[in-house]
Amino acid sequence: MPVRRHRLAATVLVIAGLPATLAASPAEASKPSVTTTVYDTFDGSESDYAAKWDNPYGPGEMAAGGTRTHDGSTFRASALPFRTGADFSVFDHIKYLGVSRQVFTVPDKGSVTFSLTIDADTVGTDPAGRVIHGVYGPPGCADDPACAADAKPWQALALEGQQAGATLHMIDFRTGQLFDWFVSGTTAFALIERLPATVIGSPDGGTRDTMYTQIIKEIPVDQGPHRVSITFSRNAGSSHVDYTIDGKRVARVGKVGVPLDVQKMPFTGIYPSLGVGEDLREEVDSVAIGHGLFSLLDAFPFQHPDAPEHSVSVPMSQRLFGQGAAASFDDMVVTIDDRG
């Protein structure tokens, strides 16, 4: 059995001004506090995992030769290489996704932090970037000779994490607002996005003018494991999200819900938004956790029906070129701070 690198306490409740060993009175319990909970240590069995995590978008790579393993210390998902692909909406992106069965309330004034240890390996990726080729057209056009023959060509450079990566997600399934870490073999990047209503299954999801997917910053990383964290904070006047890796904050985005290019913030340029977005400071009230294996090879807005002029079709040979990812996940921790 592998030796544990660390072990976090199961649950820690810190109430301002009180020793941790003393019970709080009702008045004291109502004081602003910081609550830290280990949602999953990932040291249980498959049934323990299933009790905490759901796969709402199906088994993905796990039904095509991928594996999920529990070694009594960590949980590992592996797809070396990727074998599944789809030229429709965002469904090529999800190679494997586990979503927490529990959702977490966002304080009116305060923050929610998700932290996870990820040890990622990738194969078949190009750290310098890989040019992906496709055509402008509806889903399936690139693999249809009659359609592709008359279509305008498209190409774009995909970062290593776009080719294959392991992920941590903070997800609001009502508004479609997401905050993501992608960790690959030699790089990691922070991503912010608002998924459209057609994907999230909620009428409060994004529209053509409010959806966006943007990679904030890519950084080099050494061999893992890496501790990644996402913190969404808000108060009466503002909101922001922080992205931290191995204790160092690498990105902060304010005005959550408003695209980076609209805010004139520096970012990688992947991808330009279509509209002005929407300030979601008062709308993101609960969030779920996600972790998994992903790719992100095609063009925003990912064949959204309200933006047919931007629809790009990518052939399966460009989506699956021998790349893949495997990752161990450990100690999923949730911290809720309502001290404002």
C-alpha positions in Angstrom: 0.0 0.0 0.0 1.4 3.4 -0.9 2.7 5.6 1.9 0.4 8.6 2.6 2.1 11.9 1.9 -0.3 13.6 4.3 -3.5 13.2 6.2 -6.0 15.9 6.9 -8.3 15.9 9.9 -11.8 14.7 9.1 -13.6 17.9 10.2 -12.4 21.1 11.9 -14.8 23.8 13.2 -13.2 27.0 14.3 -15.4 29.6 16.0 -14.0 33.0 16.6 -12.9 33.4 20.2 -13.6 29.8 21.3 -11.2 26.9 22.0 -11.8 24.1 19.6 -12.6 21.7 22.4 -15.4 23.7 23.9 -19.1 23.5 22.8 -20.6 26.7 21.6 -23.8 28.2 23.0 -26.5 29.1 20.4 -25.4 32.8 20.5 -21.8 31.9 20.1 -22.6 29.4 17.2 -24.2 32.3 15.3 -21.0 34.3 15.3 -19.0 34.4 12.0 -16.9 31.3 11.6 -14.7 29.3 9.4 -15.7 25.7 8.8 -13.3 23.2 7.2 -14.6 19.8 6.1 -12.8 17.0 4.4 -15.5 15.9 1.9 -13.5 12.9 0.8 -10.2 11.4 1.8 -10.5 9.0 -1.2 -9.2 6.1 0.9 -12.4 4.0 0.8 -13.9 1.5 -1.6 -15.8 1.9 -4.9 -19.0 1.9 -2.9 -17.7 4.6 -0.6 -16.8 6.7 -3.6 -20.2 6.2 -5.2 -21.9 7.4 -2.1 -20.2 10.8 -2.5 -19.8 11.2 -6.2 -22.1 11.0 -9.2 -21.4 10.7 -12.9 -24.2 12.8 -14.4 -22.7 12.8 -17.9 -22.2 9.1 -18.0 -19.1 6.9 -17.5 -17.2 8.4 -20.4 -13.7 6.8 -20.8 -14.5 4.4 -18.0 -16.8 2.5 -20.4 -14.2 2.5 -23.2 -11.2 0.9 -21.6 -10.4 3.5 -18.9 -10.1 2.5 -15.3 -11.0 3.7 -11.8 -9.0 2.3 -8.9 -8.9 2.7 -5.2 -5.7 1.8 -3.4 -6.8 2.6 0.1 -4.9 5.9 -0.1 -6.1 7.7 -3.2 -8.6 7.5 -6.1 -7.2 7.1 -9.6 -8.9 7.6 -12.9 -6.9 6.6 -16.0 -7.5 6.8 -19.7 -4.3 6.2 -21.5 -5.1 7.0 -24.3 -8.5 8.7 -24.7 -10.8 6.6 -26.8 -14.1 8.6 -26.7 -14.9 11.7 -28.7 -17.9 13.7 -29.8 -18.3 16.5 -32.4 -21.3 18.0 -30.6 -21.5 20.8 -28.0 -19.2 20.3 -25.0 -19.5 16.6 -24.8 -16.0 15.9 -26.3 -14.5 17.7 -23.3 -15.7 15.3 -20.6 -13.6 12.2 -20.6 -14.5 11.5 -17.0 -16.4 13.7 -14.5 -17.3 13.0 -10.8 -19.7 15.5 -9.3 -20.3 15.7 -5.5 -23.7 14.5 -4.3 -23.6 17.4 -1.8 -23.8 21.0 -2.7 -22.4 23.8 -0.5 -24.0 27.1 0.4 -22.2 30.3 -0.5 -22.3 32.9 2.3 -23.9 36.2 1.5 -20.7 37.8 2.8 -17.7 35.4 2.8 -16.2 32.6 0.7 -16.2 29.0 -0.3 -12.9 27.2 -1.1 -12.5 23.8 -2.7 -9.0 22.3 -2.4 -7.8 19.0 -3.9 -4.5 17.2 -4.4 -4.0 16.1 -8.0 -1.1 14.0 -9.3 -1.5 14.0 -13.1 0.2 12.1 -15.9 -0.4 12.7 -19.6 0.7 10.9 -22.7 0.8 12.0 -26.3 0.6 15.7 -25.6 2.8 18.5 -26.9 3.7 20.9 -24.1 4.5 23.6 -26.6 1.0 23.3 -28.0 -0.6 21.3 -30.8 -2.4 22.8 -33.8 -5.9 21.4 -34.2 -7.6 21.5 -37.6 -11.3 21.5 -38.4 -13.8 23.3 -40.6 -16.5 25.9 -40.0 -19.8 24.0 -40.1 -22.4 22.1 -38.2 -21.7 19.1 -36.0 -20.3 16.2 -38.0 -19.3 18.3 -41.0 -15.6 17.6 -40.7 -16.1 13.9 -41.0 -18.6 14.2 -43.9 -16.6 14.6 -47.2 -19.5 16.3 -48.9 -19.9 18.9 -46.2 -16.2 19.4 -45.6 -15.3 19.9 -49.2 -17.1 23.2 -49.3 -16.4 24.3 -45.7 -14.0 27.0 -44.7 -11.0 25.6 -42.8 -10.4 26.4 -39.2 -7.3 25.8 -37.0 -6.2 26.8 -33.5 -3.3 26.1 -31.1 -4.3 23.9 -28.2 -2.3 24.2 -24.9 -1.1 21.0 -23.3 -3.9 21.1 -20.7 -6.4 21.4 -23.5 -5.1 18.3 -25.1 -5.4 16.3 -21.9 -5.6 17.2 -18.3 -6.9 16.4 -14.8 -9.3 18.8 -13.3 -10.9 20.4 -10.3 -14.2 22.2 -10.8 -16.4 24.6 -8.7 -19.9 24.4 -10.3 -23.1 26.3 -9.9 -25.6 24.1 -11.7 -28.3 26.9 -11.7 -26.4 29.7 -13.4 -23.9 27.6 -15.2 -21.0 29.5 -13.6 -17.8 27.4 -13.3 -14.3 27.8 -12.0 -11.7 25.2 -13.1 -8.2 24.0 -12.7 -6.6 21.9 -15.5 -3.4 20.1 -14.5 -1.4 18.2 -17.1 2.1 16.8 -17.5 4.2 20.0 -17.5 1.7 22.8 -17.2 -1.5 23.9 -15.4 -4.0 26.5 -16.2 -6.9 28.3 -14.5 -10.2 28.6 -16.4 -13.4 30.5 -15.8 -16.6 29.9 -17.8 -20.3 30.2 -17.8 -22.0 27.3 -19.5 -25.2 27.9 -21.6 -28.6 26.9 -20.5 -28.7 24.2 -23.2 -25.8 22.4 -21.5 -26.4 23.0 -17.9 -30.1 22.1 -18.1 -31.2 25.2 -16.2 -33.1 28.2 -17.7 -30.8 30.4 -15.6 -27.7 29.2 -17.6 -25.9 31.4 -20.0 -27.2 32.8 -23.3 -25.3 33.9 -26.4 -24.6 37.3 -24.7 -23.7 35.9 -21.2 -21.9 32.5 -21.8 -18.1 32.4 -22.0 -15.2 30.0 -21.6 -11.8 31.6 -21.0 -8.4 30.3 -19.9 -7.0 32.9 -17.5 -3.4 31.9 -17.1 -1.1 28.9 -18.0 1.9 28.1 -15.7 4.7 25.5 -15.9 4.6 22.9 -13.2 7.0 20.2 -11.9 6.1 16.6 -11.4 3.2 16.3 -8.9 1.4 15.9 -6.7 0.0 19.5 -6.6 -2.5 21.0 -4.2 -5.0 23.2 -6.2 -7.6 25.4 -4.7 -10.4 27.6 -5.9 -12.0 30.3 -3.7 -15.2 32.2 -4.6 -15.7 35.3 -2.4 -18.3 37.9 -2.3 -19.6 40.8 -0.1 -22.2 43.5 -0.5 -20.3 45.3 -3.3 -18.2 42.8 -5.2 -17.2 39.2 -6.0 -14.0 37.5 -7.1 -12.4 34.1 -7.5 -8.9 33.1 -6.6 -6.9 30.2 -8.1 -4.1 28.8 -5.9 -1.6 26.0 -6.6 0.8 24.7 -4.0 0.0 27.6 -1.7 0.6 30.3 -4.3 -2.1 32.4 -5.8 -1.7 32.6 -9.6 -4.9 34.3 -10.7 -7.7 36.4 -9.4 -10.8 37.4 -11.4 -13.3 40.0 -10.2 -16.8 40.8 -11.5 -17.7 37.1 -11.7 -19.9 36.5 -14.7 -18.4 39.2 -16.8 -15.9 37.9 -19.5 -12.3 38.7 -19.1 -12.1 40.5 -22.5 -15.1 42.6 -21.6 -13.3 43.6 -18.3 -10.1 44.3 -20.4 -8.2 41.8 -18.2 -5.1 40.1 -19.6 -5.7 36.4 -20.4 -4.4 33.8 -22.8 -6.9 34.9 -25.5 -8.6 31.5 -25.5 -11.5 32.2 -26.2 -13.0 35.6 -27.1 -16.5 36.1 -25.7 -19.6 36.8 -27.8 -21.3 39.3 -25.4 -21.1 41.4 -22.3 -21.8 38.7 -19.7 -23.7 39.3 -16.5 -22.7 40.2 -13.0 -23.5 37.0 -10.9 -22.3 38.3 -7.5 -25.8 37.9 -6.0 -26.8 34.8 -8.1 -24.1 32.1 -7.2 -25.7 30.8 -4.0 -24.6 27.1 -4.0 -21.8 25.2 -5.6 -20.8 21.6 -6.2 -17.4 19.9 -6.6 -16.2 18.3 -9.8 -13.1 16.3 -10.6 -12.1 14.4 -13.6 -10.2 14.0 -16.9 -10.8 16.5 -19.8 -9.8 17.8 -23.2 -10.7 21.1 -24.7 -9.8 21.1 -28.4 -12.6 22.8 -30.3 -13.8 26.4 -30.6 -16.1 28.4 -28.4 -19.1 28.6 -28.4 -18.9 24.9 -29.0 -21.6 24.7 -31.7 -24.2 26.6 -29.7 -27.4 26.8 -31.7 -27.7 30.6 -31.2 -24.3 31.2 -32.8 -24.3 29.0 -36.0 -21.8 31.4 -37.7 -19.2 30.4 -35.1 -19.9 26.7 -35.3 -16.7 24.6 -35.8 -16.6 20.9 -36.6 -13.4 19.0 -35.6 -12.8 15.5 -37.1 -12.3 12.6 -34.8 -8.8 12.1 -36.0 -8.0 15.6 -34.6 -9.9 15.0 -31.3 -8.2 11.6 -30.6 -4.5 11.5 -31.6 -3.1 9.2 -29.0 -3.2 11.6 -26.1 -4.6 10.7 -22.7 -4.5 11.4 -19.0 -4.4 9.7 -15.7 -4.6 11.2 -12.2 -4.7 10.4 -8.6 -7.0 12.5 -6.4 -6.7 13.0 -2.7 -8.1 14.9 0.2 -11.0 17.0 -1.1 -11.5 19.8 1.4 -14.3 22.4 1.6 -13.8 25.6 3.6 -16.7 28.0 4.2 -15.8 31.4 5.7 -18.8 33.6 6.6 -16.8 36.3 8.4 -17.3 38.6 5.5 
